[in-house]
Every structure is written in C-alpha cells, then in structure tokens.
C-alpha cells in the first residue's frame, strides 16, 4: 500500500492517491487532474475510485472529470445529494481497493455531509484516516460555511455541536498510532489555527489539539466559533459547483478569451490587474484593481470578485496570463472571466500617485488612514491610533464610510492588500488616495 499526498501551497490544500495492487483511489482531487494521471501511469495502475469527503468551499474538485475520463466510480455521502452519478459512502460502507479496505465514517461538523476515510491495510489494521476538513493538524474545520450553501443548510452552532460529537464519539476512539491525512494545512481559511505540518496522528492530536481537549459542549462551541476568519465571496459558489461537478479543466481553461488589446475591454466589468504595484502605478486601465500575483492570489481573487460578476484579467506577459487563468480555474473563476489581456505601455492609461513617505511621517494627522487588515490583526495591534478599520474583504461594500475631507492613506501589514484596496478606492473617492505599501514595516505606534 502507498499513500501519496499532493499539496497545493496556494490553497493550502491536500489531496491523496491511495495505491494497492494495481488500483488507485483518489480523495478530494484538485481541479487539474494531470498529476493523478501521471501518478497512475508511473505506478502502472488504474484509478478505480474517486472519493469526495464533502462539497468543498475553497477549491473546485476534478472528481467528475476523472470519473468520466477513467471510468472510475465516485463515492460520497448520500447526505451530499450530488447532481451526478455516485455510490453512497456512509458509516460502515467499505470499498475494497487491491488488498486493502477503505471504510467510510460520517464525521459532520465542518459540513453536515462530511465523511472521513479509514484506511485499513493488508493485515486488517487501521493504518490511516483521511479526514477532509474535519480534523487538521492542531485544529478542526470551521463550522460556519454551510448556513446558505449545499443541499443541507445548518447553522454554525448546529455544526459546531456536530463537530463536538464527531470528535468525542468517533475520532478520539481511534488508536493513537493512526496516521491522520487532513485536507488542509497552515494558511487555509477553512481552519483558524492549523499547523504547517501536513499530516499527524490521532495520538498527537489528542495531546496537542485544542479541540480534542476535555471541555463541555457549550465551551467547545464557544471556542470553535470565536476567532474564525472572514468568508470569501466564492465559498458558496464552489460548494454548489462541486455538488454538480465542474467542467473539464483543460477544455474550460481554453475557452477563456485571450484578447489582443485594451480596446476589447468593456469598462462595465471588473478588471483585475495582476502586475507588480510599481508597474500598475505607472499605468493601468481606469478602474482596475491591482491584485498582483502572489502565493494566495486565488483566495484574494475570490474574496474581491463576486462569483456573480464577470471580470477581465491583465498581466505582464503571455506566460503570466496562462498561469493566472489556470490558478483562477482552481476556484472555478475561469467560468466568469470575460477575457485576459497582456499589458502594453499605452500613454493615455491612468497613473497612480506615489506617497511622500517623509511628509506622511511628519504630518500623519493631515491624512485619513485606512487599515485594511483583518479584524483579528487590528485587535492584536492597531498601528495608527486614529485609523479607520475596513478589512480588504469588505472594502468594496464599505468604501463610502471613508471621509473625504483629507487625502487617504491605505495600509495593511506588508503591502499586498493595501495595493488592492488603494487601487479600488482611487476611482471611488473624491479625494487623493495613496498606498503606504511596504513602507508600513517601518511604522509602529508608540
């Protein structure tokens, strides 16, 4: 038996291939299926099963495409009520894979339809558990993503109580040496305290995971609900897209229009410019938002752009365009992309103004300072005492709260979020808008 982990750093997302004999079962495959086909070819094995632990909110799965391409069956909980052909896989259901067995466990909490997969080896020993978004290293899945998405809606309080029972009645009863293979690692918004490690054991989690420590159900619910991050706009969209199954990856990516010039852009649509802040400042299409290519580009794209609005993508080269379209497709956003265009230096493009840092340092009171960090960051440390806090994920809805009596300076923690917010605000506010950028690192409130 071999368990192969595939890890996407951009989405902090893990998927798995389980090999026994000449058969492979995939768990929670990412949008691009090529890596799994390559693994099967190298192993001289056939993909016979694809298992979905739940309808994912933060990425689009390739389960339907893989099933159509390989003839494999899709397994998931009947509670998911998928809109594709599947085999119900719930408590006690077993799947023979080569010389081993995969056993389903209903583990609701992150979602009402979550399952975990117990991997029983050739000797009948419980060897590992693929937990999806139920149990992470040092954390458990957040319970507030299914209040208005999927076939079953549950309040966050109901799901938190489900998670409490899942942990106490199922997970902690497993042997300590069972290896845990989670669906996410550090940086995922599906948890709040996830470790950088990408696998663990039941025994370690019993010792170290806050959620597995003795406490009352009410105390657990309060602990789990507090401090959760914002919910990106695309999460409900991906739940529904995964429930019906996404179109084939390469074909869908190829359908995005590659445009020849800015003249083809319709100004009524959102424009996402992924170039560097310096390039953007020196010339960009009026109204564009500077969301430069970064480790978490997918998440921020799906946070700023709503799935019910179309957008254009601008980048600095053809290679960047192709790479970014494929990254957008990880969250299903190629389906709402109107087109993509390579930037060309055109003199009439809008320019942004650079902030005079020394003048700002000397006269901060002459500016309205907008802090676009997350609320939890502001609570830990407010950098400028008189700043207005509007997180980047809320800036498009709350920009009218910013007073216009002074020039506006936008900051975050390192410059990425402030570039996006400032580029949006410069076309919405009737006053000068500046991005403090990376200069924020030199400031601290006395």
N, C-alpha and C positions, 0 to 999 in steps of 0.2 A: 504493500500500500504506500502511496505517496500523496501528500497533501501539498499542493503548490499555491502559494499566496501571490496574487497580483495586486500591487499597491499603486494607487494614483495619488501623488503628492498634492496635486492641485485641489482635489476634493477630499483629501484625507480618507479615501475610500478603498476598502479591501474587498476583493472577490477571490474565489477559490476554485481550483480544479482538484478533484479527488480521483486518483487513478488506482484501479485494482484490476489485475489481469490486463485485458485489452479494452477495458471500459472506463469511461470518464463521466463523472457527474460534475456539473458546474453549479456554484452557488453565487447568486447575486452578480451575474456578469455585467461589466461596464458596457457603455454604448458601442464601442468599437470591438467587434468580436475577433479581429485578426489574431490577437495574442493567444486566444484559446485554440484557434485552428492550428496555429504554429506549434503549440504545446502538444496537441493531439498527433500532429504529423511526426514530431520528434519522438514521441512515445510509441508510435505505430499503434495507436489506439483510436477508438471511436467514441465520440460524445454521444451518450445514450440518454442522458437526463439533464435537465436544467431546473434548478430549484430556486424559487423566489421566497425569501424569508418574510417579505411584506411588500406592499407597493411603495417604493422608495420616494421620498420627497426631495432629496438633494441631488439626485442624478437619474439619468434615463438608462434603463437596462436593455440589453440586447436579447433577452430571453426569447421573444417571438421570432426574431430574425434567425437566431441559432437553431430553433426548433424547425423552422421552415427549410433551412439550408442542410441540416444534418439528419432530419427525421427523428430527432430526439423528442421525448415527451417532456412537457412542462409540469412541474409539481408545485403546488402551493396550498395554503389553507383554503377550504371551501368558504370561509368567512370573508375572504378577499372578494369573492364573487366576480372573478375576472371576466372580461369580454372576449376571451379567446379560449380555445380548446385546452383543457388541462386535466390532470388527475388529482383529486383531493388528497391532501397530505396533512393529516392532523394527528392528534395524540394517539400514539401506538402504531400508526401506519409505518410499515417498513418497506424499504426499497433495497433489493439485492443488487450489489454492484460488484461484479467479479467474485472475489472470495470474501467480501465484507458486506455489512448491512448498514444502511442509513435509516435512522429512526427519527420520526418527527415528534416534537414536543411543542404543544401550544404554549407560548410564552408572551401573553399580552402585557402591555404596559407602555411601550413606545407607540404601538398601534394596537387596535383591538384584534387584528388579524395576523399578528406576528407569530412566527414559529422559529424554533431553534432546531438544529440538526445534530443528533447524537451519532457519532461515527464509531461503529463497533468493529474492531479489527478481526483478522483471520482467526484469532483464538477466542472470539466471543467477548473480548474485553472492551469496556467503554474507554476508548482511547482519546477522543476529542469531541468538542462541541462547537459548531459554527453558530454563533449567537445573533447574527444580523445586527440590528440596532437595539437589542435587548440589554446585553451586557458588554461593556467596553473594559479596557484596562483602566481601573481606577474610577469608573463611572458607570452609569446606566443611561439608556436612551431617554431623551426628553419626552414628556407626555403631552405636549400641547400642540401637536401638529395635525390632529385629526378631528378638530372641532367642526370643520366645514369642508372636509375633503374625503374622498374614498367612498366605498359602498356603505360603510358603517361610520357614523359620527359619534364620538364620545367626548365629553368634557375632559379638560385636563385633570380635574380632580378625580373623575372616574378612572381614567387611565393610570394615574399615579397609584390609586388603590389596587388596580390590577397588577401593576408592577410590584407592589409590596407583596402580594400573594405569590406572584411568579417566583420571586426571589426566595421567599420562605418555604414554599411548598414544593418547589422543583429544583432550582439551581443549587442551593446550599446543601441539598441532599445528595448531590453527585459526589463521587470520590474526589479527594483533594488533588490527585495527580492527573485528572482530566485536563487536557490542554484546551484552552479557550481561544478560538479564532473569531475575533469581532469584525463587524462590518465597517468600523471607522477607527481612526487614530486621532492624535492631537491635531487641533485645528478645525475639526468638523463642528459645524453648528448643530449637529444632532445630539451633542452632549455638551456639558459645561466644564468638566474637569478631567478630560480624557488624557491619559498618559501618552508620551511619544512612542512607547513600546507598541508593537503591532500584534502581539499575542501574549498570553498569560496562562495561568492555571486556576482552577477553582479554588485551590488552597490559598494561593496568593491573594485572590480577591476576597476570600473570607477574612484574611488578616488585614488587608490594606484598603479595600474599597469602602468608602464612607457609607454607601447604600446597603452594604451587606452587614453592617454592624447592628447589634441589638438596639432596638428602639420601638416605640409604639407606632401603630399605623398612622395616627394623626401626625406624630412627629416626623415620620418618614415623608408623608405627603408635603408637609411644610418645607422640609429640607430639599426635596426634589424640585418643587416649584420655584423656590427662590433662586434668583441669580441666573435664570436662563437667558440666553441671548435673544436678539430680535429674530423675527421670522422673515426670511427673504420672500419677495413677491412671487417667486417662481415655484415655491414648495408645493402648493396645492395643485398647480398645473402639472407638475411632474408626477404627483400621486395619481392623477387621473390619466395621464399619458401612459404610465406604466401599467395601469389597470386594463387598458385596452391594447397595449403593445405598440411600440414605436415603429415607424417605417425603417426600412433597411438603411444602415448607416451610410455607406458609400454612395448609394443612389440619392439619398436625401441631401447629402453634402453637395453633390454635383449639381443639384437643382438651384442652388443659390446663384443669383445673377452676379457675374463679375463685370463691373461697369468700367467704362473707359475714361470717364471724366466726371468732375463735379457737376457738370451741366445736366447730367442724368438724374441728379438727386431731386426729390420732391421735398421742399422745405417744410411741408406739413408733418413730416415724420421725424422721429427722434434720430439723431446722428451720434454714434459712439466713435470717438477718435482715440485710437489705441497707441498713438505715438508718444514719445517722451514729452515731459512737461515743457522743456525748452523748445522743442520743435513745435509743439502746439501753440505756445505763447507767441512764437514768431509768425504764425499764420495758420488760420483754421477757418472752416466754414462757419458762418454766423449761426449760433445756437447749438453748436456741437458740445458734447460733454467729453472731457478728457479723462477717459478711463484706460490708462496705459496698461500694456501687457505686463502682468505680474503673476506671482505664484497663485493668487486667489482670484484671477480675472473672471472665471466662470461664476463664482459666488457673487461678486460685486455687479457683474452684468445682470444677473437675475435678481439682484436687490434694487438696482436703479431702474431698470427697464421692466415694465409690467408685461406679463405674457399676453395681455390683450391689446398690446400696441406693437406696431411694426417699427423696425429701425434699420438704419444703414450702418455699415462698419467701414471705418477709414483706418488704414495702416500705412507704414512707410515703404513696404515692398510687397512684391507678389508672394514671396515666401511667407511673410508675416500674415498676409491675408489668408492663405491656405491654412496656416497653423491655427489662426484665430477662429476661422469658420468651424474647424474641427473641434476646437475647445468649446465654442458656443453650442455645438451639437451634443456635447456631454450632458447638457441640461435641456436639450430639445429646442434650443433657441434658433437653430438654423431654419426652423419652420416658420418663424416670424421675421426673419431677416429679409428686407426688401432687396438688398444688394450689397456688394462690397467693392470698394474702390481704393486704388493706390494713390496716396497723396502726391500732388505735383505742385511745385512752387509757383503760385499764381499771385501776382502783386496785389490784387484787389481783395484778398482774403482778410478777414478780421484779425487784428492783433490784440493781445492782452498786455496790460502794463505790469512792469516789474515793481515790486515794493522796495522803497528805500528803507532798508533794514535799520540803519542808524537813526533815521528820522523817526521811525516807529518806536525804537527803544527809548528815545529821548522824550517822546510825547504820546505814549500809549493812550492817554485819555482823549486824544483827538480822533480816535478810531472806534468804531463798533466792532468788537471782537466776537467772532462766531466760532464756537468749538464744536466740531462735527464728529468727535469721538463717541463711542458708545456710552450709554448712561453709567454702566458699571465702571468704566475708566474715569469718568468725571467724578463719581462718588469716591474713588480711591484718592484722586489728586486733581484739584482744579488748578490749572496752570496760570490763568489770569483771573483775578478775583471778580472782575466785573463783566466777564464774558457771558454770552448767551449760548446755551447748550441746545443744539439741534442735531441729533445724530444724522450721519450721511443717509442712512436708510429712510429718513423722514424728510429730507431737505426739499424734495420736490413737492411735498404736500404742505410744508410749514414755512416756506420762504417768506410769506407775507407777514410773519411775526417779527421780521428784522426791521428796525427803524432805519429811516433813510436820511437822518439829519447829519450823519458823518460818513466818511468813507468806511468801507467794510474790509476787515482783515479776517481771513478764514484760516483756521489751523486744525490739525489733528495730532497724531503722535509722531509721525515720521514724514508726512508729505504726500502720501498716496491719496488718501481720502480727501484732503483739503484741495488737491488739484481738481478732483472730480466736482466737488461742491462749488469751488470758486468759478469754474468754467460754466457751470449751470447758472449761478447767481448773477454773473456779469451781464446776462441777457434778460434777467428778470427784475433786477433792482435799478431804480433810477438814481444811482449813486455809483461812485467808483468802487470796484471790488478787487482786492488783492489776495494772492495766495502766499501765506507765510512759508509754505513748503518745508524743506528740510531744515530751514533756519530755526524751527521750533525747538530743535535739540539743544540750542544754546540758551534757552529761556527756562527760568524756574521762578515761581512766586515766592518772595521772601516771607 
